Amino acid sequence: MTRELCTISLVILLVLGCASQNQTSKGVQYYGQAQYDAAQTAFQSALKAKPNDPNTLYNVAATYHQSARASLLSGQTATGQQHYELAAQYYQLCLAQNSNHADAYRGLASLYMDCRDGEAAYQLLNGWCQRNPVAVEPKLELARYYQEFAQICMIQGDLEAAQNCLSATEHLLQQVLAIEPSNYRALRALGYLKEQRGDVAGAVFEYQRSLQSYPKQKDLEERVAALTR
């Protein structure tokens, strides 16, 4: 009897797993077509089959996030704000299931920046870094935050704050490269930082190192070609 129950349970789990995977595939297809309502329906169905799956929770969050942006662009302010709140909730649920889910950290930090809450984005990413001092992913995301915030400071005319942010960006990227010398994302970001500072030769050098580490960066190849003409 016990063996029969175990067999039945296994079959149910396999069926639920297949159902979740099928709905996820549909959701990804709809998401890529910017059909966010249809994508949300599919991802919610996947979530019913696997309620605590962090990747499914992330998919729901990311879909609400993009729907919020689209709603605001089309003038649907109330819907946009509601979907931002739901996106934040599902990002947090994802992180509760997987405290190192890089995409969820990236998405939630981006959401905070969308809502002009740079402090919340910083606290989120800095806390992740503090809890994982030897991991490169948190440092890369915090570096991205500083780089984006530097651009905001430049637009606002606060050049000193922008330079401080860029210095923090470089410090974090160097920390990443001390751990992983061939990290293509860090090399690319460092190249972009040097390009922003007018160091074209230095930028090309870092870009080429990034391409050596990970050649499948067509846009970066084109950028290098443009800078070396």
C-alpha positions in Angstrom: 0.0 0.0 0.0 2.8 2.4 0.9 4.6 1.6 -2.4 1.4 2.2 -4.3 0.9 5.6 -2.6 4.5 6.5 -3.3 4.1 5.6 -7.0 0.9 7.7 -7.2 2.6 10.6 -5.6 5.5 10.4 -8.0 3.1 10.3 -11.0 1.3 13.4 -9.6 4.6 15.3 -9.2 5.6 14.4 -12.7 2.3 15.6 -14.1 2.5 18.8 -12.2 6.0 19.3 -13.3 5.0 18.9 -17.0 2.0 21.2 -16.6 4.2 23.8 -15.0 6.8 23.5 -17.8 4.2 23.8 -20.5 2.6 26.9 -19.0 6.0 28.4 -18.5 6.9 27.9 -22.1 3.7 29.6 -23.2 4.3 32.4 -20.8 7.8 33.0 -22.1 6.4 33.1 -25.7 3.7 35.6 -24.7 6.2 37.7 -22.8 8.5 37.9 -25.8 5.5 39.2 -27.8 4.7 41.8 -25.1 1.4 40.1 -24.5 1.7 40.6 -20.7 -1.9 39.6 -19.7 -1.6 36.3 -21.6 1.9 35.7 -20.2 0.6 36.4 -16.7 -2.2 33.9 -17.1 0.3 31.2 -18.2 2.8 31.9 -15.4 0.0 32.0 -12.8 -1.1 28.5 -14.0 2.5 27.3 -13.7 2.6 28.8 -10.2 -0.5 26.8 -9.2 1.4 23.6 -10.2 4.6 24.6 -8.3 3.6 27.3 -5.8 7.0 27.8 -4.2 9.2 27.6 -7.3 11.5 30.7 -7.2 11.9 30.9 -11.0 8.1 30.8 -11.5 7.7 33.5 -8.9 10.3 35.5 -10.7 8.5 35.1 -14.0 5.2 36.4 -12.4 7.1 39.4 -10.9 8.9 40.3 -14.1 5.7 40.1 -16.1 3.9 42.4 -13.6 7.0 44.7 -13.8 6.9 45.0 -17.6 3.1 45.4 -17.5 3.5 48.2 -15.1 5.9 50.0 -17.4 3.6 49.5 -20.4 0.5 50.7 -18.4 2.2 53.9 -17.4 3.4 54.6 -20.9 -0.2 54.2 -22.1 -1.5 56.5 -19.4 -3.0 53.8 -17.2 -1.5 55.2 -14.0 -3.6 53.2 -11.5 -3.0 49.9 -13.2 0.7 50.7 -13.5 1.0 51.5 -9.8 -0.9 48.4 -8.9 1.3 46.2 -11.1 4.4 47.7 -9.6 3.2 46.8 -6.2 2.4 43.2 -7.3 5.8 42.9 -9.0 7.6 43.9 -5.8 5.6 41.4 -3.8 6.5 38.5 -6.2 10.2 39.5 -6.4 10.3 39.4 -2.6 8.5 36.0 -2.6 11.1 34.7 -5.0 13.9 35.9 -2.8 12.3 34.3 0.2 12.6 31.0 -1.6 16.0 31.7 -3.1 18.0 34.3 -1.2 20.6 34.5 -4.1 18.3 34.7 -7.1 20.3 37.2 -9.1 17.5 38.0 -11.6 15.1 38.8 -8.8 17.6 41.2 -7.2 18.2 42.8 -10.5 14.5 43.1 -11.2 13.6 44.5 -7.8 16.4 47.0 -7.8 15.3 48.1 -11.3 11.8 48.5 -10.0 12.9 50.7 -7.1 14.8 52.8 -9.6 11.7 53.0 -11.8 9.9 54.3 -8.7 12.7 56.8 -8.0 13.7 55.1 -4.8 17.4 54.8 -5.3 18.0 54.4 -1.5 15.8 51.2 -1.5 17.7 49.8 -4.5 21.1 50.6 -2.8 20.0 48.9 0.5 18.8 45.8 -1.4 21.9 45.3 -3.4 24.4 46.4 -0.7 22.7 44.0 1.7 23.1 41.2 -0.8 26.8 42.1 -1.2 27.4 42.1 2.6 25.8 38.7 3.0 27.9 37.2 0.2 31.4 38.9 0.4 33.2 36.5 -2.0 30.4 36.2 -4.6 30.8 38.2 -7.8 27.1 38.5 -8.9 26.1 40.9 -6.0 29.1 43.1 -6.8 28.3 43.2 -10.5 24.7 44.3 -9.7 25.8 46.9 -7.2 28.3 48.2 -9.7 25.5 48.4 -12.3 23.4 50.4 -9.8 26.2 52.9 -9.1 26.8 53.3 -12.9 23.1 54.0 -13.5 22.9 56.4 -10.5 26.0 58.2 -11.9 24.0 58.9 -15.1 21.1 60.3 -13.1 23.5 62.6 -11.1 25.0 63.8 -14.4 21.6 64.7 -15.8 20.9 66.6 -12.6 24.2 68.4 -12.8 25.7 66.9 -9.7 29.1 66.1 -11.2 30.8 65.4 -7.9 28.2 62.8 -6.9 28.5 61.3 -10.4 32.2 60.9 -10.1 31.9 59.4 -6.6 29.5 56.8 -8.1 31.8 56.0 -11.0 34.7 55.5 -8.5 32.5 53.1 -6.5 31.7 51.3 -9.8 35.3 50.9 -10.7 36.2 49.7 -7.2 33.5 47.0 -7.3 34.5 45.9 -10.8 38.1 45.5 -9.7 36.9 43.4 -6.8 35.1 41.1 -9.2 38.2 40.8 -11.4 40.4 40.0 -8.4 38.1 37.0 -7.9 37.4 36.2 -11.5 40.0 37.8 -13.8 38.2 36.8 -17.0 34.7 37.8 -16.0 33.4 39.1 -19.3 30.6 41.2 -17.7 33.1 43.0 -15.4 35.5 43.6 -18.2 32.8 45.0 -20.5 31.5 47.3 -17.7 35.1 48.5 -17.0 35.6 49.2 -20.7 32.4 51.2 -20.8 33.5 53.1 -17.7 36.8 54.0 -19.4 35.0 55.0 -22.5 32.8 57.4 -20.5 36.0 59.0 -19.1 37.4 59.5 -22.6 40.0 56.7 -22.4 39.3 55.1 -25.7 42.4 53.0 -25.8 41.7 51.7 -22.4 38.1 51.0 -23.3 39.0 49.0 -26.4 41.6 47.0 -24.4 38.9 46.0 -21.8 36.3 45.3 -24.5 38.7 43.0 -26.3 39.5 41.2 -23.1 35.7 40.7 -22.6 35.3 39.4 -26.1 38.2 36.9 -25.6 36.4 35.6 -22.5 33.0 35.5 -24.1 33.0 36.0 -27.9 29.2 36.0 -28.4 28.8 39.7 -28.0 28.0 41.0 -31.4 27.2 44.5 -30.2 30.5 44.8 -28.4 32.3 43.6 -31.6 30.6 46.4 -33.5 31.5 48.9 -30.7 35.2 48.0 -30.8 35.2 48.3 -34.6 33.7 51.7 -34.4 36.2 52.9 -31.8 39.2 51.5 -33.7 38.3 53.0 -37.2 
